[in-house]
Amino acid sequence: MRITRDDMTKEQIDRIFSYKSRKSQKQMNLDDGMQFIGTKEIAKLMKCSIPVARQIMHRKDFPLIKCGKNLRVMKSEFIKWASQRRD
């Protein structure tokens, strides 16, 4: 049985759409604090080639997260790591 908009009351429709907007708002809050960047972004930020960025990401002190073959790092952790290396 397929339910259409005509079968639902206005309150039910409002509740469904308000849930979707609340869910997307929660997701946006998570995304704000946990932005991940990859090898290409690291290379652009450090102004180096992608192979050099990969070498840097494989260092023991680098805050690397592996997702299968993909190399990722949280942007805030990368900034903290880079600032510590400058001192």
N, CA, C and O atoms as a DFTB+ gen file, in Angstrom:
348 C
 N C O
     1  1       0.837      -1.177       0.000
     2  2       0.000       0.000       0.000
     3  2       0.888       1.248       0.000
     4  3       1.799       1.361       0.820
     5  1       0.635       2.147      -0.881
     6  2       1.403       3.372      -0.997
     7  2       0.622       4.529      -0.372
     8  3      -0.561       4.727      -0.648
     9  1       1.320       5.288       0.479
    10  2       0.682       6.421       1.141
    11  2       1.084       7.689       0.401
    12  3       2.267       7.921       0.151
    13  1       0.113       8.495       0.058
    14  2       0.381       9.762      -0.615
    15  2       0.142      10.916       0.345
    16  3      -0.339      10.719       1.461
    17  1       0.478      12.108      -0.093
    18  2       0.268      13.300       0.739
    19  2      -1.208      13.521       1.048
    20  3      -1.559      14.042       2.106
    21  1      -2.060      13.123       0.120
    22  2      -3.498      13.315       0.316
    23  2      -4.028      12.467       1.468
    24  3      -5.032      12.813       2.090
    25  1      -3.347      11.353       1.750
    26  2      -3.789      10.456       2.815
    27  2      -3.377      10.944       4.203
    28  3      -3.898      10.455       5.204
    29  1      -2.454      11.898       4.277
    30  2      -1.935      12.332       5.574
    31  2      -2.526      13.677       5.976
    32  3      -2.935      14.483       5.140
    33  1      -2.553      13.884       7.275
    34  2      -3.028      15.165       7.789
    35  2      -1.888      16.176       7.735
    36  3      -0.726      15.809       7.558
    37  1      -2.229      17.435       7.888
    38  2      -1.210      18.493       7.855
    39  2      -0.212      18.316       8.993
    40  3       0.979      18.561       8.798
    41  1      -0.655      17.901      10.164
    42  2       0.236      17.692      11.313
    43  2       1.254      16.589      11.029
    44  3       2.426      16.715      11.384
    45  1       0.808      15.515      10.394
    46  2       1.720      14.422      10.068
    47  2       2.778      14.869       9.062
    48  3       3.952      14.524       9.193
    49  1       2.361      15.632       8.068
    50  2       3.308      16.139       7.067
    51  2       4.316      17.069       7.716
    52  3       5.514      16.966       7.453
    53  1       3.838      17.987       8.573
    54  2       4.731      18.915       9.261
    55  2       5.739      18.177      10.139
    56  3       6.912      18.546      10.194
    57  1       5.275      17.137      10.822
    58  2       6.162      16.373      11.698
    59  2       7.257      15.675      10.888
    60  3       8.405      15.624      11.329
    61  1       6.927      15.146       9.731
    62  2       7.913      14.470       8.883
    63  2       8.963      15.458       8.400
    64  3      10.160      15.180       8.483
    65  1       8.527      16.610       7.897
    66  2       9.483      17.579       7.369
    67  2      10.297      18.247       8.460
    68  3      11.454      18.599       8.229
    69  1       9.732      18.430       9.634
    70  2      10.515      19.009      10.729
    71  2      11.574      18.012      11.192
    72  3      12.667      18.421      11.581
    73  1      11.274      16.711      11.159
    74  2      12.259      15.698      11.525
    75  2      13.428      15.730      10.556
    76  3      14.583      15.645      10.975
    77  1      13.141      15.854       9.261
    78  2      14.211      15.898       8.263
    79  2      15.105      17.107       8.481
    80  3      16.326      16.999       8.369
    81  1      14.525      18.242       8.788
    82  2      15.346      19.439       8.988
    83  2      16.160      19.323      10.270
    84  3      17.301      19.784      10.310
    85  1      15.602      18.714      11.328
    86  2      16.365      18.507      12.564
    87  2      17.516      17.558      12.318
    88  3      18.614      17.759      12.836
    89  1      17.270      16.524      11.528
    90  2      18.314      15.546      11.235
    91  2      19.445      16.204      10.451
    92  3      20.617      15.971      10.747
    93  1      19.111      17.017       9.460
    94  2      20.158      17.670       8.677
    95  2      20.908      18.690       9.525
    96  3      22.102      18.902       9.317
    97  1      20.223      19.327      10.479
    98  2      20.890      20.280      11.372
    99  2      21.900      19.555      12.256
   100  3      23.006      20.056      12.459
   101  1      21.542      18.386      12.786
   102  2      22.482      17.599      13.588
   103  2      23.680      17.193      12.751
   104  3      24.815      17.252      13.223
   105  1      23.441      16.781      11.513
   106  2      24.523      16.354      10.640
   107  2      25.454      17.525      10.339
   108  3      26.671      17.343      10.293
   109  1      24.909      18.714      10.135
   110  2      25.741      19.880       9.878
   111  2      26.604      20.186      11.092
   112  3      27.763      20.571      10.935
   113  1      26.070      20.025      12.298
   114  2      26.859      20.272      13.502
   115  2      28.017      19.294      13.604
   116  3      29.112      19.680      14.012
   117  1      27.799      18.040      13.243
   118  2      28.883      17.060      13.255
   119  2      29.934      17.407      12.209
   120  3      31.133      17.298      12.466
   121  1      29.486      17.820      11.037
   122  2      30.418      18.129       9.960
   123  2      31.293      19.334      10.288
   124  3      32.446      19.398       9.861
   125  1      30.754      20.287      11.042
   126  2      31.531      21.479      11.373
   127  2      32.776      21.130      12.172
   128  3      33.844      21.690      11.922
   129  1      32.662      20.226      13.118
   130  2      33.779      19.915      13.992
   131  2      34.686      18.829      13.476
   132  3      35.821      18.711      13.938
   133  1      34.228      18.036      12.542
   134  2      35.003      16.880      12.090
   135  2      35.165      16.895      10.576
   136  3      34.595      16.058       9.876
   137  1      35.928      17.829      10.085
   138  2      36.177      17.890       8.651
   139  2      37.459      17.123       8.354
   140  3      38.513      17.407       8.921
   141  1      37.353      16.148       7.457
   142  2      38.498      15.332       7.084
   143  2      39.040      15.787       5.742
   144  3      38.286      16.166       4.846
   145  1      40.361      15.744       5.617
   146  2      41.002      16.100       4.355
   147  2      41.895      14.949       3.920
   148  3      42.384      14.171       4.738
   149  1      42.092      14.863       2.617
   150  2      42.875      13.768       2.055
   151  2      44.230      14.219       1.546
   152  3      44.697      15.320       1.838
   153  1      44.842      13.343       0.783
   154  2      46.194      13.566       0.293
   155  2      46.291      14.799      -0.603
   156  3      47.236      15.579      -0.485
   157  1      45.321      14.977      -1.494
   158  2      45.362      16.126      -2.403
   159  2      45.272      17.441      -1.635
   160  3      45.984      18.397      -1.944
   161  1      44.392      17.484      -0.631
   162  2      44.241      18.702       0.160
   163  2      45.502      18.997       0.971
   164  3      45.900      20.153       1.115
   165  1      46.131      17.934       1.502
   166  2      47.385      18.107       2.246
   167  2      48.457      18.677       1.306
   168  3      49.201      19.585       1.677
   169  1      48.523      18.135       0.093
   170  2      49.508      18.610      -0.880
   171  2      49.281      20.091      -1.210
   172  3      50.238      20.857      -1.321
   173  1      48.024      20.487      -1.364
   174  2      47.730      21.889      -1.653
   175  2      48.090      22.782      -0.472
   176  3      48.680      23.846      -0.659
   177  1      47.741      22.361       0.742
   178  2      48.029      23.169       1.928
   179  2      49.525      23.334       2.165
   180  3      49.987      24.401       2.571
   181  1      50.275      22.263       1.908
   182  2      51.718      22.308       2.153
   183  2      52.511      22.751       0.923
   184  3      53.730      22.914       0.983
   185  1      51.807      22.943      -0.185
   186  2      52.433      23.343      -1.449
   187  2      53.555      22.380      -1.840
   188  3      54.695      22.770      -2.094
   189  1      53.175      21.109      -1.874
   190  2      54.120      20.065      -2.285
   191  2      53.395      19.110      -3.227
   192  3      52.198      19.265      -3.470
   193  1      54.103      18.143      -3.748
   194  2      53.493      17.173      -4.654
   195  2      52.698      16.137      -3.859
   196  3      52.864      16.008      -2.646
   197  1      51.847      15.415      -4.547
   198  2      51.030      14.389      -3.890
   199  2      51.891      13.258      -3.322
   200  3      51.621      12.816      -2.205
   201  1      52.925      12.762      -4.039
   202  2      53.780      11.727      -3.438
   203  2      54.487      12.191      -2.161
   204  3      54.633      11.413      -1.218
   205  1      54.924      13.446      -2.127
   206  2      55.563      13.971      -0.916
   207  2      54.543      14.064       0.215
   208  3      54.858      13.764       1.366
   209  1      53.319      14.480      -0.116
   210  2      52.261      14.541       0.900
   211  2      51.995      13.147       1.473
   212  3      51.788      12.994       2.677
   213  1      52.004      12.131       0.604
   214  2      51.813      10.751       1.080
   215  2      52.928      10.330       2.027
   216  3      52.673       9.691       3.048
   217  1      54.166      10.689       1.688
   218  2      55.299      10.363       2.567
   219  2      55.125      11.024       3.926
   220  3      55.362      10.399       4.960
   221  1      54.716      12.272       3.928
   222  2      54.504      12.990       5.186
   223  2      53.395      12.326       5.994
   224  3      53.502      12.195       7.213
   225  1      52.333      11.909       5.316
   226  2      51.199      11.297       6.012
   227  2      51.568       9.946       6.631
   228  3      50.904       9.506       7.569
   229  1      52.594       9.290       6.136
   230  2      53.006       7.995       6.689
   231  2      53.990       8.123       7.855
   232  3      54.437       7.113       8.398
   233  1      54.333       9.357       8.246
   234  2      55.212       9.549       9.401
   235  2      54.522       9.033      10.659
   236  3      53.294       9.040      10.747
   237  1      55.301       8.592      11.616
   238  2      54.735       8.030      12.850
   239  2      54.017       9.082      13.693
   240  3      53.057       8.759      14.393
   241  1      54.470      10.336      13.637
   242  2      53.857      11.369      14.466
   243  2      52.679      12.069      13.778
   244  3      52.082      12.973      14.362
   245  1      52.335      11.668      12.550
   246  2      51.229      12.292      11.813
   247  2      49.903      11.671      12.256
   248  3      49.816      10.448      12.371
   249  1      48.874      12.476      12.507
   250  2      47.578      11.949      12.989
   251  2      46.732      11.354      11.866
   252  3      45.673      11.889      11.538
   253  1      47.183      10.273      11.287
   254  2      46.574       9.650      10.112
   255  2      45.401       8.749      10.488
   256  3      45.421       8.060      11.508
   257  1      44.380       8.774       9.634
   258  2      43.258       7.838       9.746
   259  2      43.161       7.127       8.407
   260  3      43.045       7.773       7.366
   261  1      43.207       5.805       8.428
   262  2      43.102       5.032       7.193
   263  2      41.671       4.528       7.043
   264  3      41.098       3.953       7.969
   265  1      41.113       4.751       5.869
   266  2      39.789       4.227       5.507
   267  2      40.000       3.340       4.292
   268  3      39.879       3.789       3.152
   269  1      40.316       2.075       4.546
   270  2      40.686       1.188       3.449
   271  2      42.029       1.640       2.893
   272  3      43.027       1.665       3.614
   273  1      42.056       1.996       1.617
   274  2      43.280       2.513       1.009
   275  2      43.388       4.028       1.134
   276  3      44.452       4.599       0.893
   277  1      42.300       4.672       1.507
   278  2      42.276       6.133       1.586
   279  2      42.966       6.628       2.849
   280  3      42.786       6.071       3.932
   281  1      43.746       7.667       2.695
   282  2      44.423       8.299       3.816
   283  2      43.698       9.599       4.134
   284  3      43.523      10.443       3.255
   285  1      43.282       9.764       5.365
   286  2      42.551      10.955       5.793
   287  2      43.145      11.468       7.086
   288  3      43.793      10.736       7.834
   289  1      42.904      12.753       7.329
   290  2      43.306      13.356       8.587
   291  2      42.249      14.409       8.933
   292  3      41.723      15.087       8.050
   293  1      41.952      14.535      10.217
   294  2      41.032      15.570      10.641
   295  2      41.734      16.915      10.465
   296  3      42.885      17.073      10.871
   297  1      41.051      17.874       9.866
   298  2      41.688      19.146       9.530
   299  2      42.234      19.844      10.772
   300  3      43.326      20.409      10.732
   301  1      41.491      19.810      11.869
   302  2      41.952      20.464      13.102
   303  2      43.215      19.783      13.635
   304  3      44.116      20.459      14.133
   305  1      43.291      18.447      13.534
   306  2      44.477      17.717      13.986
   307  2      45.679      18.011      13.094
   308  3      46.806      18.111      13.577
   309  1      45.434      18.149      11.788
   310  2      46.526      18.489      10.877
   311  2      47.099      19.863      11.202
   312  3      48.316      20.043      11.217
   313  1      46.227      20.830      11.461
   314  2      46.684      22.180      11.791
   315  2      47.490      22.164      13.086
   316  3      48.521      22.828      13.193
   317  1      47.009      21.393      14.078
   318  2      47.737      21.285      15.348
   319  2      49.105      20.634      15.124
   320  3      50.111      21.096      15.662
   321  1      49.138      19.566      14.332
   322  2      50.400      18.865      14.037
   323  2      51.380      19.793      13.331
   324  3      52.560      19.839      13.680
   325  1      50.891      20.533      12.337
   326  2      51.757      21.424      11.575
   327  2      52.305      22.557      12.445
   328  3      53.464      22.946      12.299
   329  1      51.483      23.081      13.343
   330  2      51.953      24.164      14.204
   331  2      52.996      23.648      15.218
   332  3      53.922      24.383      15.564
   333  1      52.863      22.424      15.688
   334  2      53.858      21.840      16.590
   335  2      55.180      21.610      15.866
   336  3      56.245      21.748      16.468
   337  1      55.125      21.270      14.608
   338  2      56.332      21.019      13.830
   339  2      57.091      22.312      13.569
   340  3      58.310      22.294      13.397
   341  1      56.380      23.429      13.539
   342  2      57.026      24.717      13.278
   343  2      57.871      25.202      14.430
   344  3      58.854      25.914      14.227
   345  1      57.500      24.822      15.643
   346  2      58.218      25.296      16.846
   347  2      59.577      24.675      17.000
   348  3      60.289      24.977      17.957
